[in-house]
Each structure stands twice: as C-alpha cells, then as structure tokens.
Amino acid sequence: MTKIVGTLGPNSRSVQVISACLMAGMSVAQFDFSWGSPDYHQVTLENLKIAVKSTKKLCAVMLDTAGPEVLVVTKVKFISLQKDGFVVLTPNQELEASSELLPINYGGLSKARQFLSKLGDLNQTQIFAKIESVEVFLFQKTALYRCNMAGKPDVLTRVVDSMTNNLRPTRAVATDVANAVLDGSDAILLGAETLRGLHPVETVSTVSRICAEVN
C-alpha cells in the first residue's frame, strides 16, 4: 500500500487538522526544517502526539533537514557504481572520479558523520529517492522501476500541486497519482498541499481514496 506523507505547517499543525488528516489516510508526518524554529516544530510535534493518541492511528515522523548541497565534481559523463561495493568520498576535487572514488564540493562531511553517528548505527540509515521532476514522465517511471528492482524505497512528490489552492484534483492529477501507485511508488509526499494549502484534509483524503481504488 502506497503511504501518504503530509507536511505539517501553518494550515495543518493544529490537533484538529492533524487528527482529520490521520483519519483520512496520512501515515507519515513530515517536518520541514528549511523554515520555522525548532520550538515551532516542537509544538507541532506535541500536537501530532495528541492527535495520534486520540485517533489511535499510528504515524511515522520524517524530518526534512536543510543542509549543504553535496555535488560530485567530475569531468566524466557517466560513472558506474558496483552493487555492494564501497565508494570513498573526498573533498579533494583535483582527483579524478571513478567507481571507487567520488570527489565532492563539501569539506565538512566528516563532521556531519560524527554528528549522525551519535544518533545510532549509520548502517541502518535508509536512503530515499525523492523524485521531483514529475514533468519528465519517462524518467519518473524509469527511476521508480530501478528503485523497485534494487529494493530501495522511494518518495514521489509534487504530484498533486494543483490541490494546493483547489478543493478537487484535475483529471491529470488523479491520473498521475494512480500511475505512481501502479508503478510501485512507496510513498506520495504532500508538501505545499498540506503545509500551506487551503484544503489539507481533503487533499489527503483524495490521494488516499485514489490509492485505495488502484490497489
């Protein structure tokens, strides 16, 4: 079953709205740390806990943390990575990229690793493919297929953008959601649609209904 991720924010952070979203089918709540203070998100989290307790609906928490964009620096157009192989990331951009070595444009990776290691075993960390280029239809289908074949989770977003301000989805939007489910997407992420959208509960309900009908 494709999961529905709702981003909690100004229009969806009250206990009442969160509870309604949970009842409508939201099973993962995302907190976008690219805006808002930690105290602001803490209040939202407390509201989520109350909503979960009152509705008796389980809900996972996903954090979208703002950080440096790490890019691979290379003159090579294609690099093939070996399955189950090890890759060394280095800030030395003078080195040539290969399947075993990737120069990157960020020198603070070791400090980031030290911070993450305090949270638990890094070997248990999952990498999600967040596919935003929904306009590139063939790329989306290919990426989802490869994630499924590799057994990697994926999160598809910006599928129902039009519902940010509209109560009902267009036929194209409904088709996009259905195709995402048929293609094996693990989760559909609602960003602005629930964060600042005018109809967060109705959006979750609509996506949930489409997912249920396709499944």
Residue pairs with C-beta under 8 A, 6 or more apart in sequence:
1 211
1 215
2 180
2 181
2 185
2 186
2 187
2 188
2 211
2 215
3 27
3 28
3 186
3 187
3 188
4 25
4 26
4 27
4 28
4 187
4 188
4 190
4 204
4 207
4 208
4 211
5 26
5 27
5 28
5 29
5 30
5 62
5 155
5 187
5 188
5 189
5 190
6 12
6 21
6 26
6 28
6 29
6 30
6 190
6 194
6 200
6 204
7 29
7 30
7 31
7 32
7 64
7 189
7 190
7 191
7 192
7 194
7 195
8 18
8 29
8 30
8 31
8 44
8 48
8 194
8 195
9 32
9 36
9 44
9 194
9 195
9 196
10 195
10 196
11 17
11 194
11 195
11 196
11 197
11 198
11 200
12 18
12 21
12 194
12 195
12 197
12 200
13 43
13 44
13 47
14 47
15 47
15 50
15 51
15 54
17 200
17 201
18 29
18 47
18 48
18 51
19 51
19 54
19 55
20 201
21 194
21 200
21 201
21 204
22 51
22 52
22 55
22 57
22 59
23 55
23 57
24 201
24 204
24 205
24 208
25 204
25 205
25 207
25 208
25 209
25 211
25 212
26 59
26 194
26 204
26 208
27 57
27 58
27 59
27 60
28 59
28 60
28 61
28 62
28 187
29 48
29 59
29 60
29 61
29 62
30 61
30 62
30 63
30 64
30 189
30 191
31 41
31 44
31 45
31 61
31 62
31 63
31 64
32 64
32 191
32 195
33 41
33 63
33 64
33 65
33 66
34 64
34 65
34 66
45 61
48 59
48 61
51 57
51 59
52 58
52 59
67 112
68 106
68 108
69 106
70 104
70 105
70 106
70 109
71 104
71 105
71 106
72 79
72 97
72 102
72 103
72 104
73 93
73 97
73 103
73 104
73 105
74 96
74 97
74 102
74 103
75 96
75 97
76 96
76 97
76 98
79 97
79 98
79 99
79 102
80 99
81 87
81 99
82 99
85 99
85 100
86 100
87 99
87 100
87 101
87 102
88 100
88 101
88 102
89 102
89 104
89 109
90 101
90 102
90 103
90 104
91 103
91 104
91 105
91 106
91 107
91 109
92 103
93 103
93 104
93 105
94 103
95 101
95 103
96 103
97 103
113 122
116 122
116 125
126 153
127 152
128 153
128 154
128 155
129 143
129 147
129 152
129 153
129 154
129 155
130 154
130 155
130 157
130 189
131 140
131 143
131 144
131 154
131 155
131 156
131 157
132 157
132 158
133 139
133 140
134 140
134 156
134 157
134 158
134 159
134 176
140 156
140 183
141 179
141 183
143 154
144 154
144 156
144 180
144 183
144 184
144 185
145 183
145 184
147 153
147 154
147 184
148 154
148 184
153 186
153 187
154 185
154 186
154 187
155 185
155 186
155 187
155 188
155 189
156 180
156 185
156 187
156 188
156 189
157 188
157 189
157 190
157 191
158 191
159 173
159 176
159 177
159 180
159 188
159 207
160 169
160 173
160 176
160 177
160 188
160 190
160 193
160 203
160 206
160 207
161 173
161 192
161 193
162 169
162 170
162 173
163 169
163 173
163 193
163 197
163 199
163 202
163 203
163 206
164 192
164 193
164 196
164 197
164 198
165 197
165 198
166 199
167 198
167 199
167 202
168 206
169 177
169 206
174 206
174 210
177 188
177 207
177 210
177 211
178 210
178 213
178 214
180 188
181 210
181 211
181 214
181 215
182 214
188 207
188 211
190 197
190 200
190 203
190 204
190 207
193 200
193 203
194 200
194 203
194 204
197 203
